[in-house]
Amino acid sequence: MNTRMRRTAIAVVTAAMLPLSLAACGSDDAADTNDTAQEETGADTADTMDEGAEEDTGAGMDEGMAGAAAPFGPGCAAVPEEGPGSFEGMAEEPVATAASNNPELSTLVTALTEAGLVDTLNSAEALTVFAPTNDAFDAIPEEDLNALLADRDQLTEVLTYHVVGERLSPEDLEDADYETLQGEEVTVSGSDEEYTVNGANVVCGDVQTENATVYLIDEVLMP
């Protein structure tokens, strides 16, 4: 009789504990399933966000590059395609420094240095520079050019006559007069990528530097 009672008691206890064990197992399995789902969902969401960010960034860069105006004119072919003297390299430097990296403007840079204008131009906020090429300076008789380079006051007058205190787009050059840093005005005219400044031809226009827009011209302007 006692043996039967003990077996009955054990059976009752076992039956009572079985649902608890099943419930515990079910909870653990559900937790594991939820954790796995959260990890997979989180990974998918992160991947989607990363892909979206990359697509947005790429699209933004493409749109920015597409909106940038390209320099124009026959003289642009002489500008290096790569390096500090290229259009891309010049865009990263203030105007006098950018010009010093361009082999077509070496005489102009020498003149700016002699006149003490390098820091003045580099520190300005917004300029347009009508930059005579080396060929433009070569067209001046050597004796006259040497005399100009030796006369700092006159040289400063000539060089500042090539600079306007604002950025001018090609559209701004179609028919207008602009006061220069020297104090007198220059007359610009033209259209369709063919422009003149006081009759000098723009041979490479709309070149961007960090603080200025540059138009390479084929003559040295005299005030």
Beta strands, then each sheet from edge to edge (+ up, - down):
strand 1: 127-132
strand 2: 163-164
strand 3: 175-179
strand 4: 185-191
strand 5: 194-197
strand 6: 200-208
strand 7: 212-217
sheet 1: 2+ 1- 7- 6+ 5- 4+ 3-
end
